[in-house]
């Protein structure tokens, strides 16, 4: 999907901010950022499953009866999006808490404003 590049760009911006603020080597930042990258990979895989199978799938029961149902990848995608949003918030908080001061937080505040729409 087209949002993939945007997500990768967002991850690059977070990493760049971490480097500027000197937290790229911080244990909490590194482990949280690694989790965020895993979440992006999961989202990519789920997007592909949704693209391939569509919004609905057919479930076949043991006795051969079929039932049309919502694609379970959609539910997992939405859950992963929510989790990744929380991970981004955690990353921003880590950068704020452990990072050296920059220009008064201007770039960080701009990025956070962009995240919130």
N, C-alpha and C positions, 0 to 999 in steps of 0.2 A: 504494500500500500504506500501511498505517497508520504505519509507521516513518518515513515522510517528514517528518511534523511533528516528530518527535523529533530527526531529523537537523538540521532547520532550527533547532530550539531549541538544539541542541548548538553549532551554528555561531554563533548569537547569543551564547551564553555565552562562547565562545572570544573573540569580538570584544569583548565587555564586559570580560573579564579583561585583554585587551591594552590597552584604553583605560585601565583602572584602573592598570595597571603602566606605562603610558606608551610602549608599543611599537607602537601602531597605525600609526604612520608609518614604522616601521623597514622597510627594503627587504626583508630576509629574511622578516619577518613578512608583509608585504603580498603578496609574490610567492607564498609558501607558502599563505597564506590564499586567494588567488585560485585556486590549483591545487585546493585543497580544495573550493571552490565549484563548480569545473568537475567534479570527481569526483562531487559530489552530484547535479549535473545528469545526468551519465552514468548514475549509479545509477537515477535517476528514469526515464530513457529505457529502460534495460534492464528495470526492473520492469514498465513498460508492455508491452514486447515479450513478457515472460514471461507476464504476465496475458493478453495477446491470443492468443498462440500455444500456451501451455501448456508442459508439461515436455518434450514430444516434438514433433518436426516431421518432415515427410516430405521427403526429398531425392530429386529426380528426376534420373536420369542421362541422358546424351545420347540413348541408345537407348530412353528411356522407362521404364526399370526404376525402380521406387520402392523406397526404403529408409527405414524408420522409424529416427530417431536422436534423441539427446538434443538439446534446444534449445541451440544454441551461446551464446545469451544468458545461460544459467545459468553457464557457465564464465567468461564475461567479467564477469558480475556478481560472482562470487566473487573474481576477480582484482582488480576495482575496489574491493571492500570491503576486501581486504587492503591495497591501496595507500592507501586513504583512512585506514585505521587507522594506517599509518605516517606519513601526513601530519599527523594529529592529534598523534601523538607528537612530530613535528618542531616543530609549532606550540607545544606545551607547553614543549619545550626552549628554543625561541627566547624565549618569554615569561620563562622562568626566567633565561636567560643575559643578556638585554638589558634586562629590566624592572627598574624601581625596586622597592625592597623595599616590601612592604605589611605586613600584620598577621602577619608571620612565615610566610607561605605558606599560611595556613589555608584560604582560599577555593580556592586553586589545588590544594592537597592534597585537599580535599573533592571537587573536580571530577575529579581524577585517580582517586580512589578509586571514584567513581561510574562512570567509564569502564571500570574493571577489574572491575566487577560487585559 
